[in-house]
Amino acid sequence: MEPYVIVGASLAGAKAAEALRAEGHTGPIELIGEEPDLPYERPPLSKGYLQGKTPRAEFEVHPADWYAANDVTLRLGTAVTAIDPDGHTVTLADGGRVGFAKLLLATGASPRPLPVPGGDRPEVLKLRRVGDSERIRAQFTPGARIVIVGAGWIGLETAAAARLAGAQVTVLEVAELPLLRVLGREVAQVFADLHRAHGVDLRFGVKVAAVEDGGVRLADGTLVPADTVVVGVGITPNTRLAEAAGLTVENGVRTDEHLRTSHPDVFAAGDVANAFHPLFGKPIRVEHWANALNQPATAAKSMLGQDAVYHRVPYFFTDQYDLGMEYTGYAEPEGYDEVVFRGDVPGREFIAFWMSGGRVLAGMNVNVWDVVDPIRDLVRSGRPVDTARLADTGVPLAELAG
Ligand SMILES: Cc1cc2nc3c(=O)[nH]c(=O)nc-3n(C[C@H](O)[C@H](O)[C@H](O)COP(=O)(O)OP(=O)(O)OC[C@H]3O[C@@H](n4cnc5c(N)ncnc54)[C@H](O)[C@@H]3O)c2cc1C
């Protein structure tokens, strides 16, 4: 019997192996990943692990003995160089071939490089793998000059970890505020204020021209002194295998709501998948931990011939200093017409709702807890909501989600 093969041994891949067994698959499973480490979760790499607080074992997807106990063949440090969907084989970097009955692509995404002269200098670091986090942490000494390029989630979390370690931190961002396109002006301002309050030198509307001896050169000629430069300018889905095999690739590997690609025996899940989402009526690619955690169950069922659909509302979280937030829903940068606030925005204890035509597209709870379920219900219902009542902390959210 040919195995079910999973390419990419991280969160989505390891969860898919688990889900195949949970669904009763008794045949062979091969989980192939190019990283040398046991599958692990990445969020701690820019939070607790980067701060030296969270031990490594706490964020492994499964303990080391789980794979043998569940009869999952784990091939680590092994890159897949090609897939042949019609021939039902994958080719490994050493030239070996593995046949498959069904294939799951869980190849995730890779950080974008800094596309300027000096962007590949040794002091320029990226953050995706456990080794990256360790390399960056080693630079976070009191007084070290850390320059972060990009005020996205990774950049901001890294800035927080560096400040907590006593480093001097400058964040360079081409937009006017951090996460402006994603969050809109008011909420982006909350994150800017938070970091300024913790002593981060935030510089907006600046363009990096080069990295050179002594620091980062901006387009206006300014040299920002740096010992270490951390780049967080977004990620690109790892679609090379799918593209070369002729699968449909558009902003990731395109799948239907069952997570099946354009080939009937090949599936995709996690950061790499641009999956049709029935709630939003279009394909969306979600670069969130919860997506990589939950999509594999649907992919596994679909691989086993069950009629499974992935329709979860996207969910994301971040922790920076004493701010914790959860974001539930999906609002595109220009896709909302209003942001409604509920609670104390200056005090950083509030919920923000991104609205379109009076409907809630997404909600973000900042230092307010146990509200994800009603926010999800509001998003899912798609019904118009009275915005005055939505803003009123006296009205229970569950009542509005009704
Ligand atoms: C530092 C950091 C912090 C994050 N924090 C948060 C957070 O707070 N909240 C949140 O919701 N999300 C967060 N995320 C995002 C979350 O970690 C990702 O959404 C999740 O890791 C995606 O999992 P994945 O399995 O789809 O892909 P990945 O984690 O990218 O794993 C893909 C794996 O496939 C391997 N691979 C790729 N190509 C091949 C090949 N050809 N052959 C073999 N193996 C291959 C890769 O090496 C990798 O191991 C964070 C991500 C990072 C990097």
PDBQT file of the ligand as one rigid body, heavy atoms in Angstrom, charges set to zero:
ROOT
HETATM    1  C1  LIG A 501       8.255  34.072  14.677  1.00  0.00    +0.000 C 
HETATM    2  C2  LIG A 501       6.814  33.761  14.357  1.00  0.00    +0.000 A 
HETATM    3  C3  LIG A 501       5.810  34.114  15.241  1.00  0.00    +0.000 A 
HETATM    4  C4  LIG A 501       4.483  33.839  14.959  1.00  0.00    +0.000 A 
HETATM    5  N1  LIG A 501       3.521  34.227  15.848  1.00  0.00    +0.000 NA
HETATM    6  C5  LIG A 501       2.236  33.971  15.573  1.00  0.00    +0.000 A 
HETATM    7  C6  LIG A 501       1.212  34.361  16.485  1.00  0.00    +0.000 A 
HETATM    8  O1  LIG A 501       1.475  34.975  17.506  1.00  0.00    +0.000 OA
HETATM    9  N2  LIG A 501      -0.067  34.070  16.178  1.00  0.00    +0.000 N 
HETATM   10  C7  LIG A 501      -0.408  33.405  15.041  1.00  0.00    +0.000 A 
HETATM   11  O2  LIG A 501      -1.588  33.169  14.808  1.00  0.00    +0.000 OA
HETATM   12  N3  LIG A 501       0.539  33.022  14.147  1.00  0.00    +0.000 NA
HETATM   13  C8  LIG A 501       1.848  33.287  14.385  1.00  0.00    +0.000 A 
HETATM   14  N4  LIG A 501       2.811  32.901  13.496  1.00  0.00    +0.000 N 
HETATM   15  C9  LIG A 501       2.411  32.221  12.262  1.00  0.00    +0.000 C 
HETATM   16  C10 LIG A 501       2.351  30.698  12.430  1.00  0.00    +0.000 C 
HETATM   17  O3  LIG A 501       3.492  30.237  13.078  1.00  0.00    +0.000 OA
HETATM   18  C11 LIG A 501       2.218  30.061  11.056  1.00  0.00    +0.000 C 
HETATM   19  O4  LIG A 501       0.945  30.404  10.563  1.00  0.00    +0.000 OA
HETATM   20  C12 LIG A 501       2.414  28.553  11.094  1.00  0.00    +0.000 C 
HETATM   21  O5  LIG A 501       3.728  28.231  11.462  1.00  0.00    +0.000 OA
HETATM   22  C13 LIG A 501       2.136  27.931   9.740  1.00  0.00    +0.000 C 
HETATM   23  O6  LIG A 501       2.382  26.564   9.828  1.00  0.00    +0.000 OA
HETATM   24  P1  LIG A 501       2.623  25.676   8.535  1.00  0.00    +0.000 P 
HETATM   25  O7  LIG A 501       2.849  24.279   9.062  1.00  0.00    +0.000 OA
HETATM   26  O8  LIG A 501       1.556  25.912   7.550  1.00  0.00    +0.000 OA
HETATM   27  O9  LIG A 501       3.939  26.245   7.836  1.00  0.00    +0.000 OA
HETATM   28  P2  LIG A 501       5.415  26.449   8.390  1.00  0.00    +0.000 P 
HETATM   29  O10 LIG A 501       5.400  26.655   9.845  1.00  0.00    +0.000 OA
HETATM   30  O11 LIG A 501       6.050  27.478   7.515  1.00  0.00    +0.000 OA
HETATM   31  O12 LIG A 501       6.117  25.055   8.094  1.00  0.00    +0.000 OA
HETATM   32  C14 LIG A 501       6.366  24.559   6.801  1.00  0.00    +0.000 C 
HETATM   33  C15 LIG A 501       7.461  23.526   6.886  1.00  0.00    +0.000 C 
HETATM   34  O13 LIG A 501       7.634  22.931   5.603  1.00  0.00    +0.000 OA
HETATM   35  C16 LIG A 501       9.011  22.799   5.351  1.00  0.00    +0.000 C 
HETATM   36  N5  LIG A 501       9.207  22.723   3.893  1.00  0.00    +0.000 N 
HETATM   37  C17 LIG A 501       8.992  23.705   2.983  1.00  0.00    +0.000 A 
HETATM   38  N6  LIG A 501       9.313  23.268   1.750  1.00  0.00    +0.000 NA
HETATM   39  C18 LIG A 501       9.725  21.994   1.884  1.00  0.00    +0.000 A 
HETATM   40  C19 LIG A 501      10.208  21.011   0.966  1.00  0.00    +0.000 A 
HETATM   41  N7  LIG A 501      10.298  21.263  -0.334  1.00  0.00    +0.000 N 
HETATM   42  N8  LIG A 501      10.559  19.811   1.445  1.00  0.00    +0.000 NA
HETATM   43  C20 LIG A 501      10.453  19.532   2.771  1.00  0.00    +0.000 A 
HETATM   44  N9  LIG A 501      10.022  20.428   3.688  1.00  0.00    +0.000 NA
HETATM   45  C21 LIG A 501       9.657  21.634   3.243  1.00  0.00    +0.000 A 
HETATM   46  C22 LIG A 501       9.604  24.040   5.981  1.00  0.00    +0.000 C 
HETATM   47  O14 LIG A 501      10.976  23.896   6.191  1.00  0.00    +0.000 OA
HETATM   48  C23 LIG A 501       8.817  24.124   7.275  1.00  0.00    +0.000 C 
HETATM   49  O15 LIG A 501       9.393  23.345   8.274  1.00  0.00    +0.000 OA
HETATM   50  C24 LIG A 501       4.157  33.179  13.757  1.00  0.00    +0.000 A 
HETATM   51  C25 LIG A 501       5.167  32.818  12.841  1.00  0.00    +0.000 A 
HETATM   52  C26 LIG A 501       6.492  33.109  13.135  1.00  0.00    +0.000 A 
HETATM   53  C27 LIG A 501       7.576  32.742  12.164  1.00  0.00    +0.000 C 
ENDROOT
TORSDOF 0
